[in-house]
């Protein structure tokens, strides 16, 4: 994803958390992990949800976004 601006844009992940396996009061902090470098931020999600394993898959790659400037506040789980 290009042209994402921290503090201005939000990445809406509400559709990802539909279904029983993602039942949580705070699905973003429970099932999302942020990784990356100074050149990109990778948003990863636990596709298993509340299951026993923690299988992370890349959901979005924000090119040009320093991982140190991106927080979970940049995600929205509101529909």
Buried (B, 14 or more C-beta within 10 A) or exposed (E): BEEBEBEEEEBEBEEBBEEEBBEBEEBBEBBBBBEBEEEBBBBBBBBBBEEEEEEBEEBBBBEEBBBEEBEEEBBEBEE
